[in-house]
């Protein structure tokens, strides 16, 4: 290949040439400017028509408290995870809620995991928080956050997780393990985002520690001397000292009602997945 050197142009000539180009540009016919303005105005009109076609305006009194599909009281029975092959069993009621994506409440998705002895099941969710409660059996969960062992009554939560989590059953009654899995991917789907920041670190709650706390509460009298009608402990996270919650978006209660006691009906202001 040849390298061709361009003759240098004196600086005075370059300046004159540039000025001449400016004069030519300024002397361009006005008709071109008018045409450009018309095109710009036409494009603006089309864009504004598109934008305004998407707007709605409501009278305040009729729209301040819009009617939405109620969250029904439904049962996801344990028989679903007591038999059958290794699989995820979603509690999907988006049809009831008139929501396009899979969900159990507008903000949360709940599922059973059934894992036959010796099998491994992968799970994945685009979520800020995932909670796994071991209903039955024992095993190992592995993934980008590390490896842990679990058994009946244990609960663990993980933050943003890019890859799959793999759950392997080592032993379990009814042919395998059962895990209750809850995450907030429906919330992410609704606001149209993908989480990328860890708001807490992976956290494990061992069944023995939880039951020991409940037993301690059982023998601690109320301040007014009355008997407790329930023995409840909230599962907190060191990353959430202000809210005292399982994660920054999930709240969890371990509740035990002693024999002969009655817990009165009460209202939940958020969806309760029991």
KAVEN-V81320 format. One record per helix or strand of 2 or more residues. SS is the DSSP state (2 for helix, 1 for strand). FROM is the first residue (numbers start at 1). LEN is the number of residues. If there is no record, write none. Layout:
BEGIN
ss: {SS,SS}
from: {FROM,FROM}
len: {LEN,LEN}
END
This chain:
BEGIN
ss: {2,2,2,2,1,2,1,1,1,1,1,1,1,2,1,2,1,2,1,1}
from: {11,30,60,78,87,94,109,120,130,138,146,155,165,173,176,185,203,207,231,253}
len: {16,23,4,4,4,4,8,4,7,6,6,4,7,3,8,7,3,12,4,4}
END
